[in-house]
Amino acid sequence: MGNREDLLAGARKVIMERGVAKATARDIAAAAGVSLAAIGYHFGSKERLVAEALTEALGTGIGDGMDALVRGTDGMPLAQAFATMIDGLPALFAANRESMLASVENMLRAARADQPVTYLADGLAGAYADLATALRDTHPVLTADAALAIAELYFGLTQGLSVLWLIAPDTGVPDGQRFAAACLAVAGAG
């Protein structure tokens, strides 16, 4: 591994042990076994390093998990696939709890920052595109635009449901069938 990768790994380690607020640049550099100056060289700031480390960790954990949930619905009618994906989220959240807590902490920090944090927003298009690809692979009848719209819905719901799950793991995520029925009712009311 190079210094950049070592810093990302060090940041993830320190953040998972102490949380975002207590993760110092010095601690991250020490965990990575590199100089403090390496953070500035590779990332420009500790904030950018933390954002990338968390995005990568969640992208791997939650992103790969969502991809697997979507791909596990191959051949199902879309409403059933949607409900199945929603019902699979609590287990995915449980497997990634610490990363999700750190991510929520980082999002709040970014939202309060004086300067816009574009790195977090820049990753959305890639997340949507990856989910849309999985949707088109499992439901080839979907147009590219329809798959992208569903991917955006899945992503947005997952973000919101992850916060509800963090607050109330046993009752925070509504049943997938109820969500599917609500979407069908909204579509029929149009």
C-alpha positions in Angstrom: 0.0 0.0 0.0 1.1 3.6 -0.6 0.7 6.5 1.7 -2.7 7.5 0.3 -4.1 4.0 0.9 -2.4 3.9 4.3 -4.0 7.2 5.3 -7.5 6.0 4.2 -7.1 2.8 6.3 -5.7 4.8 9.2 -8.6 7.2 9.1 -11.1 4.4 9.0 -9.5 2.7 12.0 -9.3 5.9 14.1 -12.8 7.0 13.2 -14.3 3.6 14.1 -12.4 3.6 17.4 -13.1 7.2 18.4 -15.7 8.7 16.2 -15.3 11.5 13.7 -15.3 14.4 16.2 -12.4 12.9 18.2 -10.3 11.7 15.2 -7.3 14.1 15.0 -5.0 14.4 12.0 -2.1 13.4 14.2 -3.9 10.2 15.3 -4.7 9.3 11.7 -1.2 9.9 10.6 0.2 7.8 13.4 -2.3 4.9 12.7 -1.2 5.1 9.0 2.5 5.2 9.9 3.1 8.3 7.8 3.9 11.9 8.4 1.3 14.5 9.3 2.2 16.4 6.1 1.1 13.4 4.0 -2.5 14.2 4.8 -2.2 17.7 3.2 -0.2 16.3 0.2 -2.7 13.5 -0.6 -6.0 15.0 0.5 -5.6 18.7 1.0 -7.2 18.5 4.5 -8.2 16.2 7.2 -11.8 16.8 6.4 -11.4 15.6 2.8 -9.5 12.5 4.1 -12.3 11.7 6.6 -15.0 12.2 3.9 -13.2 9.9 1.4 -12.4 7.2 4.1 -16.1 7.1 5.2 -17.4 7.2 1.6 -15.2 4.3 0.7 -16.1 2.3 3.8 -19.8 2.8 3.3 -19.6 2.4 -0.5 -18.1 -1.0 0.1 -20.3 -2.1 3.0 -23.7 -0.5 2.2 -23.1 -0.1 -1.6 -22.1 -3.8 -2.1 -24.9 -4.9 0.2 -27.5 -2.9 -1.7 -26.1 -4.3 -5.0 -26.5 -7.8 -3.6 -30.0 -7.1 -2.3 -31.1 -5.8 -5.8 -29.4 -8.7 -7.6 -31.1 -11.1 -5.3 -34.5 -10.0 -6.7 -33.7 -11.3 -10.2 -36.9 -12.5 -11.9 -39.3 -11.0 -9.3 -42.0 -8.5 -10.3 -40.8 -5.0 -9.6 -43.1 -4.4 -6.6 -42.0 -7.6 -5.0 -38.4 -6.8 -5.7 -38.8 -3.4 -4.1 -40.4 -4.9 -1.0 -37.7 -7.6 -0.7 -34.9 -5.0 -1.0 -36.5 -2.9 1.7 -36.9 -5.9 4.0 -33.2 -6.8 3.5 -32.0 -3.4 4.7 -32.1 -4.0 8.5 -29.6 -6.8 8.3 -27.4 -4.7 6.0 -27.6 -1.8 8.5 -26.7 -4.1 11.4 -23.6 -5.3 9.6 -22.5 -1.7 9.0 -23.7 0.0 12.2 -20.4 1.7 13.2 -19.7 2.9 9.7 -23.2 4.4 9.5 -22.8 6.2 12.8 -19.5 7.7 11.6 -21.1 8.7 8.3 -24.0 10.4 10.0 -21.6 12.3 12.2 -19.5 13.3 9.2 -22.6 14.4 7.2 -23.6 16.7 10.1 -20.1 18.1 10.3 -20.1 18.7 6.5 -23.5 20.3 6.6 -22.3 22.8 9.3 -19.0 23.6 7.5 -18.4 27.1 6.3 -17.2 25.9 2.9 -19.3 23.6 0.6 -18.2 19.9 0.8 -18.6 18.8 -2.8 -16.8 15.5 -2.4 -19.8 13.9 -0.7 -22.2 15.2 -3.3 -19.9 14.2 -6.2 -20.2 10.5 -5.2 -24.0 10.4 -5.6 -24.0 10.1 -9.4 -21.8 7.1 -9.2 -23.9 5.5 -6.5 -27.1 6.0 -8.5 -25.4 4.7 -11.7 -24.2 1.5 -9.9 -27.6 0.8 -8.5 -29.2 1.5 -11.9 -26.9 -1.0 -13.5 -27.9 -3.7 -11.0 -31.5 -2.9 -11.6 -31.2 -3.2 -15.4 -29.2 -6.4 -15.0 -32.0 -8.0 -12.9 -34.9 -6.3 -14.7 -33.9 -5.9 -18.3 -37.4 -4.5 -19.2 -36.4 -1.2 -17.4 -35.3 1.7 -19.5 -32.1 3.4 -18.5 -34.1 6.4 -17.2 -36.5 4.2 -15.2 -33.7 2.2 -13.7 -32.0 5.5 -12.7 -35.2 6.8 -11.2 -35.7 3.6 -9.1 -32.0 3.7 -8.1 -32.5 7.3 -6.8 -35.6 6.2 -4.9 -33.7 3.2 -3.4 -30.8 5.3 -2.4 -32.9 8.1 -0.9 -35.0 5.6 1.1 -31.9 3.7 2.3 -30.4 6.9 3.6 -33.5 7.8 5.5 -34.2 4.3 6.7 -30.7 4.0 8.0 -31.2 6.9 10.3 -34.5 5.5 11.5 -32.8 2.1 12.1 -30.0 3.8 14.1 -32.6 5.4 16.3 -34.9 2.3 16.7 -33.3 -0.9 15.3 -36.2 -3.1 16.2 -39.0 -0.9 14.9 -37.5 1.9 12.7 -37.7 0.3 9.3 -41.3 -0.1 8.0 -42.2 -3.3 6.2 -41.3 -3.6 2.5 -44.8 -4.6 1.5 -46.3 -1.4 3.1 -43.8 0.7 1.2 -44.6 -1.1 -2.1 -48.3 -0.7 -1.5 -47.8 3.0 -0.8 -45.8 3.5 -4.0 -48.4 1.7 -6.0 -51.2 3.8 -4.4 -49.2 7.0 -5.2 -48.7 5.8 -8.8 -52.4 5.0 -9.2 -53.4 8.4 -7.7 -51.4 10.3 -10.3 
